[in-house]
Amino acid sequence: LAQGIGPGDFVGLYTDRRPELLVGILATLKAGAAYVPIDPEYPAERIAYILADSGLKLLLTAGGEAPAGAAALDLLTFDFTDYPAEPPAVAITPEALAYVIYTSGSTGQPKGVMVNHRNIVHSTTARYSFYEAPVERFLLLSSFSFDSSLVGIFWTLCGGGTLILPPAGLHQNIRFLLDTIEKEAVTHLLALPSLYQILLDEARPGQLDSLNTVIVAGEACHAGLIQAHYERYPDAALYNEYGPTEGTVWSHAYRFPADFAGTMVPIGKAIPNVTNYVLDPWGGPVPLGVPGELVLGGAGIAPGYLNRPELTAARFVHLPQLPGVAVSERFYRTGDLVKWRPDGNLDFLGRVD
């Protein structure tokens, strides 16, 4: 606030994995501004593009380091020596932007996905109704530049849990992660299926006994991982999550039963307050078992892309042709190909294009 930051402003967070980054996120949100994470490991061209496109009012750094192209920006180094104890008196509406995360996409320049407070509150509160075990100790593996990091940050902190943050350079060290899970008695973990498979393969017997909730997301899960998990840790629930950044972290989830059989792994059903349609190329619903594009609606749908009105109009659409759908309701075309299962779950088949 002393820097003149308020609603409508963008604050860049440029630092590696450290607790200061969490403080920067919370401080930005409390000021009513939106944070823009910038990973120092990004290529210089990507960093320069984000700096130019986002229109940052302030760049928060650690140790005074700043990327090339930031000379014209106001810089602020994290400093916790003097700060007020009272929360700031800032009026924040549900429609106020909370963050902008840049996704690579399949072609062209990165896209800045704008997400508001309503979106992230919905995404977080839905977890409390879907997942059975409350978050006690969450190991955060995701980069802050990916929206999957929000799972650990807000789900854990809003529920009074402990967030465990492996330092930069060690967050991909398998032995360090296994020792951390055991030492810190981690209860909740979200990881790529491929990474979790490695953790299972490399763990000593019983080393992951503290886990009660394991979530895999970010890439396709294979049936062999499910079997390997329940053979070794039958008391830990295993979930598959799906969701585009434009849908605010997750839109579908599925809890694997211990006796799961089959080769096709479902992404599950829509989470609370999310609607989903599977449509043909002409915008009509497809029958059971027929592939179609997944289209999402509901409280998690982002406002759109920063400075990309044409792309926003193409991907965030209205579907007045569908029965019972309000003309004003917005939907996001995921570009993902799925099909309905008889039990109402969805199978992910790949990209439409």
LUMDO-291088 format. One record per residue (C-alpha): residue number from 1; x, y, z. Coordinates in Angstrom, 2 decimals, decimal comma, m for minus. Example, Ala and Ser with C-alpha at 12.3 -4.5 7.8 and 13.67 -1.06 7.14 Angstrom:
BEGIN
[1 [12,30 m4,50 7,80]],
[2 [13,67 m1,06 7,14]],
//
This chain:
BEGIN
[1 [0,00 0,00 0,00]],
[2 [2,89 2,36 0,71]],
[3 [3,93 1,85 m2,90]],
[4 [0,59 3,14 m4,13]],
[5 [m0,65 m0,31 m5,11]],
[6 [m4,39 m0,88 m5,17]],
[7 [m7,29 m2,44 m7,06]],
[8 [m6,69 m2,73 m10,78]],
[9 [m2,90 m2,81 m10,50]],
[10 [m0,61 m5,68 m11,48]],
[11 [2,34 m6,69 m9,29]],
[12 [5,02 m8,96 m10,68]],
[13 [6,60 m11,59 m8,41]],
[14 [10,09 m12,40 m9,63]],
[15 [11,88 m14,86 m7,38]],
[16 [12,56 m18,55 m6,96]],
[17 [10,85 m20,92 m4,52]],
[18 [11,04 m19,27 m1,10]],
[19 [8,62 m18,20 1,66]],
[20 [8,89 m14,56 0,59]],
[21 [6,96 m15,43 m2,55]],
[22 [3,99 m16,57 m0,47]],
[23 [4,11 m13,29 1,45]],
[24 [4,20 m11,41 m1,85]],
[25 [1,09 m13,22 m3,08]],
[26 [m0,89 m12,53 0,08]],
[27 [0,29 m8,91 0,30]],
[28 [m0,70 m8,24 m3,30]],
[29 [m4,16 m9,74 m2,79]],
[30 [m4,71 m7,82 0,45]],
[31 [m3,86 m4,60 m1,39]],
[32 [m6,56 m5,41 m3,93]],
[33 [m4,10 m5,87 m6,79]],
[34 [m3,44 m8,90 m8,98]],
[35 [m0,14 m10,78 m8,89]],
[36 [1,76 m11,96 m11,95]],
[37 [4,25 m14,78 m11,21]],
[38 [7,45 m14,68 m13,27]],
[39 [9,75 m17,67 m12,90]],
[40 [13,45 m16,65 m13,06]],
[41 [14,07 m19,92 m14,93]],
[42 [11,93 m18,76 m17,85]],
[43 [13,79 m17,98 m21,09]],
[44 [14,75 m14,30 m21,34]],
[45 [12,40 m13,80 m24,28]],
[46 [9,41 m15,09 m22,31]],
[47 [10,23 m12,89 m19,32]],
[48 [10,58 m9,84 m21,57]],
[49 [7,22 m10,58 m23,19]],
[50 [5,43 m10,90 m19,84]],
[51 [6,98 m7,67 m18,57]],
[52 [5,89 m5,82 m21,70]],
[53 [2,41 m7,33 m21,95]],
[54 [1,28 m7,23 m18,33]],
[55 [1,81 m3,54 m17,61]],
[56 [3,19 m4,12 m14,12]],
[57 [3,07 m1,25 m11,66]],
[58 [5,56 m2,91 m9,34]],
[59 [8,00 m5,80 m9,48]],
[60 [8,74 m7,65 m6,24]],
[61 [12,13 m9,34 m6,15]],
[62 [14,32 m11,21 m3,69]],
[63 [17,85 m9,99 m3,12]],
[64 [17,44 m7,04 m5,44]],
[65 [17,75 m9,18 m8,55]],
[66 [15,75 m8,03 m11,55]],
[67 [15,40 m9,40 m15,07]],
[68 [16,52 m7,62 m18,20]],
[69 [13,79 m5,32 m19,41]],
[70 [12,69 m4,29 m15,92]],
[71 [14,66 m1,04 m15,81]],
[72 [11,55 1,06 m16,33]],
[73 [9,64 m0,66 m13,51]],
[74 [9,43 0,22 m9,84]],
[75 [11,33 m2,48 m7,95]],
[76 [10,76 m3,56 m4,36]],
[77 [12,80 m6,12 m2,45]],
[78 [10,97 m8,30 0,08]],
[79 [11,43 m6,76 3,53]],
[80 [9,66 m7,99 6,67]],
[81 [11,31 m5,69 9,20]],
[82 [8,44 m3,22 9,43]],
[83 [4,83 m3,85 8,59]],
[84 [1,45 m3,07 10,21]],
[85 [m0,35 m5,71 12,23]],
[86 [m3,80 m4,56 11,15]],
[87 [m5,26 m5,80 7,86]],
[88 [m5,54 m3,08 5,19]],
[89 [m8,91 m1,41 4,73]],
[90 [m9,26 m2,14 1,02]],
[91 [m12,61 m2,84 m0,62]],
[92 [m12,23 m5,85 m2,91]],
[93 [m15,10 m7,07 m5,08]],
[94 [m15,54 m10,67 m6,27]],
[95 [m14,89 m9,48 m9,82]],
[96 [m11,52 m7,89 m8,94]],
[97 [m8,61 m9,71 m10,55]],
[98 [m6,55 m11,92 m8,23]],
[99 [m3,78 m13,03 m10,59]],
[100 [m2,67 m13,34 m14,19]],
[101 [m0,87 m16,54 m15,17]],
[102 [0,77 m16,84 m18,56]],
[103 [0,26 m20,14 m20,35]],
[104 [2,31 m21,24 m23,31]],
[105 [m0,51 m22,59 m25,43]],
[106 [0,14 m24,72 m28,48]],
[107 [1,19 m21,87 m30,77]],
[108 [2,16 m18,20 m30,67]],
[109 [3,00 m15,96 m27,74]],
[110 [2,07 m16,78 m24,13]],
[111 [m1,46 m15,89 m23,08]],
[112 [m2,14 m14,07 m19,83]],
[113 [m5,16 m15,75 m18,20]],
[114 [m6,97 m13,33 m15,90]],
[115 [m8,56 m14,91 m12,82]],
[116 [m10,69 m13,00 m10,32]],
[117 [m11,43 m13,43 m6,63]],
[118 [m14,75 m15,13 m7,29]],
[119 [m12,96 m17,74 m9,39]],
[120 [m10,28 m18,62 m6,86]],
[121 [m12,67 m18,61 m3,89]],
[122 [m14,91 m21,03 m5,77]],
[123 [m11,96 m23,23 m6,74]],
[124 [m10,74 m23,40 m3,16]],
[125 [m14,05 m23,89 m1,36]],
[126 [m15,03 m26,67 m3,76]],
[127 [m12,13 m28,70 m2,38]],
[128 [m13,57 m28,69 1,11]],
[129 [m16,76 m30,34 m0,12]],
[130 [m15,11 m32,78 m2,54]],
[131 [m12,12 m34,11 m0,59]],
[132 [m12,75 m36,10 2,55]],
[133 [m9,53 m35,60 4,51]],
[134 [m8,79 m32,04 5,72]],
[135 [m5,39 m30,69 4,71]],
[136 [m2,93 m31,03 7,56]],
[137 [0,48 m30,94 5,86]],
[138 [0,74 m30,23 2,12]],
[139 [3,97 m30,62 0,13]],
[140 [4,00 m27,97 m2,60]],
[141 [5,83 m29,22 m5,69]],
[142 [4,28 m27,00 m8,38]],
[143 [6,03 m23,91 m9,71]],
[144 [4,38 m20,66 m8,68]],
[145 [4,04 m19,84 m12,37]],
[146 [1,50 m22,69 m12,71]],
[147 [m1,98 m22,43 m11,26]],
[148 [m1,62 m25,87 m9,68]],
[149 [0,43 m24,09 m7,00]],
[150 [m2,81 m22,48 m5,80]],
[151 [m4,04 m25,88 m4,65]],
[152 [m1,40 m26,03 m1,97]],
[153 [m1,38 m22,35 m1,10]],
[154 [m5,06 m21,56 m0,57]],
[155 [m6,50 m25,00 0,21]],
[156 [m3,90 m25,46 2,92]],
[157 [m3,67 m21,98 4,42]],
[158 [m7,42 m21,29 4,36]],
[159 [m7,97 m24,56 6,23]],
[160 [m5,33 m23,90 8,87]],
[161 [m2,89 m26,50 7,55]],
[162 [0,89 m26,42 7,19]],
[163 [2,42 m25,71 3,77]],
[164 [5,79 m27,34 3,16]],
[165 [7,88 m25,67 0,46]],
[166 [10,97 m27,49 m0,84]],
[167 [13,69 m24,97 m1,71]],
[168 [14,76 m24,24 m5,26]],
[169 [17,19 m26,81 m6,57]],
[170 [15,77 m29,57 m4,38]],
[171 [12,10 m29,58 m5,39]],
[172 [12,91 m32,10 m8,14]],
[173 [15,37 m34,17 m6,12]],
[174 [13,58 m37,48 m5,59]],
[175 [15,56 m38,57 m2,54]],
[176 [15,10 m35,18 m0,89]],
[177 [11,35 m35,24 m1,57]],
[178 [10,96 m38,73 m0,15]],
[179 [12,89 m37,80 2,97]],
[180 [10,82 m34,62 3,33]],
[181 [7,52 m36,50 3,06]],
[182 [8,68 m38,88 5,78]],
[183 [10,29 m36,29 8,05]],
[184 [7,49 m33,72 7,79]],
[185 [4,70 m36,33 7,94]],
[186 [3,13 m34,96 4,76]],
[187 [m0,56 m35,84 4,44]],
[188 [m1,43 m34,28 1,06]],
[189 [0,47 m34,35 m2,21]],
[190 [m0,27 m33,13 m5,73]],
[191 [2,10 m34,28 m8,46]],
[192 [2,38 m35,19 m12,09]],
[193 [1,55 m38,89 m12,55]],
[194 [5,05 m39,51 m13,91]],
[195 [6,65 m37,89 m10,86]],
[196 [4,45 m39,80 m8,43]],
[197 [5,36 m43,05 m10,19]],
[198 [9,04 m42,29 m9,56]],
[199 [8,34 m41,51 m5,91]],
[200 [6,54 m44,84 m5,54]],
[201 [9,35 m46,73 m7,24]],
[202 [12,13 m45,10 m5,22]],
[203 [10,47 m44,99 m1,79]],
[204 [11,59 m47,35 0,95]],
[205 [8,83 m49,62 2,31]],
[206 [6,51 m47,49 4,40]],
[207 [8,28 m44,21 3,60]],
[208 [5,05 m42,66 2,29]],
[209 [2,84 m43,97 5,10]],
[210 [1,91 m40,47 6,28]],
[211 [0,07 m39,70 3,03]],
[212 [m3,71 m39,93 3,14]],
[213 [m4,53 m37,96 m0,03]],
[214 [m2,59 m38,14 m3,30]],
[215 [m3,71 m36,12 m6,33]],
[216 [m2,27 m36,62 m9,79]],
[217 [m2,83 m33,96 m12,45]],
[218 [m1,19 m32,14 m15,32]],
[219 [m0,79 m35,10 m17,66]],
[220 [m2,55 m38,35 m18,51]],
[221 [m2,61 m40,95 m15,75]],
[222 [m2,11 m44,62 m16,62]],
[223 [m3,79 m47,60 m15,00]],
[224 [m0,49 m49,10 m13,85]],
[225 [0,08 m46,19 m11,48]],
[226 [m3,27 m46,80 m9,79]],
[227 [m2,46 m50,44 m9,18]],
[228 [1,04 m49,63 m7,90]],
[229 [m0,33 m47,02 m5,50]],
[230 [m2,96 m49,22 m3,86]],
[231 [m0,65 m52,23 m3,65]],
[232 [1,75 m50,21 m1,49]],
[233 [m0,49 m47,65 0,22]],
[234 [m4,05 m49,01 0,35]],
[235 [m5,11 m46,53 3,03]],
[236 [m4,20 m43,42 1,00]],
[237 [m6,90 m42,15 m1,38]],
[238 [m5,74 m41,54 m4,96]],
[239 [m7,45 m38,90 m7,12]],
[240 [m7,18 m37,75 m10,72]],
[241 [m7,78 m34,06 m11,41]],
[242 [m8,41 m32,23 m14,67]],
[243 [m8,79 m28,55 m15,41]],
[244 [m7,49 m25,78 m17,67]],
[245 [m6,03 m22,56 m16,30]],
[246 [m9,04 m20,79 m17,82]],
[247 [m11,28 m22,85 m15,52]],
[248 [m9,30 m21,90 m12,38]],
[249 [m7,12 m24,89 m11,54]],
[250 [m9,63 m27,74 m11,71]],
[251 [m13,04 m28,54 m13,15]],
[252 [m13,23 m32,35 m12,82]],
[253 [m11,95 m34,93 m10,37]],
[254 [m12,19 m38,66 m9,83]],
[255 [m11,36 m40,86 m6,85]],
[256 [m9,93 m44,16 m7,95]],
[257 [m11,36 m47,19 m6,17]],
[258 [m8,81 m49,67 m4,89]],
[259 [m10,14 m52,29 m7,30]],
[260 [m10,00 m50,02 m10,36]],
[261 [m9,85 m52,06 m13,56]],
[262 [m9,49 m51,02 m17,16]],
[263 [m7,05 m49,19 m19,38]],
[264 [m8,97 m45,93 m19,91]],
[265 [m8,55 m43,64 m16,90]],
[266 [m11,43 m41,17 m16,29]],
[267 [m11,00 m37,52 m15,37]],
[268 [m14,22 m37,73 m13,39]],
[269 [m17,28 m35,56 m13,00]],
[270 [m17,62 m31,78 m12,77]],
[271 [m16,87 m30,33 m9,34]],
[272 [m19,51 m28,29 m7,47]],
[273 [m20,77 m25,17 m9,28]],
[274 [m19,22 m26,21 m12,60]],
[275 [m21,29 m27,20 m15,62]],
[276 [m19,95 m29,21 m18,53]],
[277 [m21,09 m30,07 m22,03]],
[278 [m19,57 m32,33 m24,65]],
[279 [m20,32 m30,80 m28,04]],
[280 [m19,92 m31,75 m31,68]],
[281 [m18,33 m29,35 m34,23]],
[282 [m21,73 m27,73 m34,81]],
[283 [m22,32 m26,96 m31,13]],
[284 [m24,76 m29,74 m30,35]],
[285 [m24,49 m32,27 m27,49]],
[286 [m23,00 m35,63 m28,45]],
[287 [m24,48 m38,99 m27,39]],
[288 [m22,98 m41,27 m24,77]],
[289 [m19,57 m42,62 m25,81]],
[290 [m19,16 m40,28 m28,79]],
[291 [m16,09 m37,99 m28,74]],
[292 [m16,68 m34,25 m28,58]],
[293 [m15,16 m31,01 m27,29]],
[294 [m15,45 m30,34 m23,57]],
[295 [m17,03 m26,95 m22,85]],
[296 [m17,07 m25,60 m19,29]],
[297 [m19,34 m23,16 m17,49]],
[298 [m19,92 m22,03 m13,94]],
[299 [m18,15 m20,15 m11,19]],
[300 [m14,62 m21,07 m12,23]],
[301 [m14,66 m19,58 m15,72]],
[302 [m12,05 m16,83 m16,00]],
[303 [m12,86 m13,35 m17,37]],
[304 [m10,57 m13,96 m20,35]],
[305 [m7,09 m13,22 m21,68]],
[306 [m5,19 m10,03 m20,88]],
[307 [m4,92 m7,75 m23,94]],
[308 [m6,30 m10,48 m26,22]],
[309 [m9,94 m9,53 m26,96]],
[310 [m10,19 m11,53 m30,19]],
[311 [m8,86 m14,70 m28,59]],
[312 [m11,11 m14,15 m25,58]],
[313 [m14,14 m13,86 m27,85]],
[314 [m13,17 m17,05 m29,69]],
[315 [m12,63 m19,21 m26,60]],
[316 [m15,12 m17,74 m24,10]],
[317 [m18,48 m18,15 m25,77]],
[318 [m22,25 m18,17 m25,29]],
[319 [m24,35 m21,25 m26,02]],
[320 [m27,94 m20,05 m26,44]],
[321 [m28,71 m23,08 m28,63]],
[322 [m28,54 m25,42 m25,63]],
[323 [m31,80 m26,00 m23,71]],
[324 [m31,98 m24,33 m20,32]],
[325 [m28,88 m22,19 m20,87]],
[326 [m29,19 m18,44 m20,27]],
[327 [m28,16 m16,24 m23,17]],
[328 [m25,83 m14,28 m20,89]],
[329 [m23,99 m17,31 m19,49]],
[330 [m20,35 m17,65 m20,55]],
[331 [m18,59 m20,91 m21,36]],
[332 [m15,00 m21,83 m22,07]],
[333 [m14,11 m24,01 m25,03]],
[334 [m11,29 m26,19 m23,74]],
[335 [m10,21 m27,64 m27,08]],
[336 [m9,99 m31,01 m25,32]],
[337 [m11,61 m34,12 m26,73]],
[338 [m13,59 m36,22 m24,25]],
[339 [m16,44 m38,72 m24,15]],
[340 [m19,12 m39,61 m21,63]],
[341 [m18,99 m42,85 m19,69]],
[342 [m22,26 m44,61 m18,78]],
[343 [m21,71 m43,65 m15,11]],
[344 [m21,48 m39,92 m15,91]],
[345 [m17,70 m39,65 m15,69]],
[346 [m15,60 m38,34 m18,57]],
[347 [m12,69 m39,92 m20,42]],
[348 [m9,98 m37,61 m21,78]],
[349 [m9,02 m38,50 m25,36]],
[350 [m6,62 m35,72 m26,39]],
[351 [m6,86 m32,40 m28,20]],
[352 [m9,54 m31,53 m30,75]],
[353 [m6,90 m30,15 m33,10]],
//
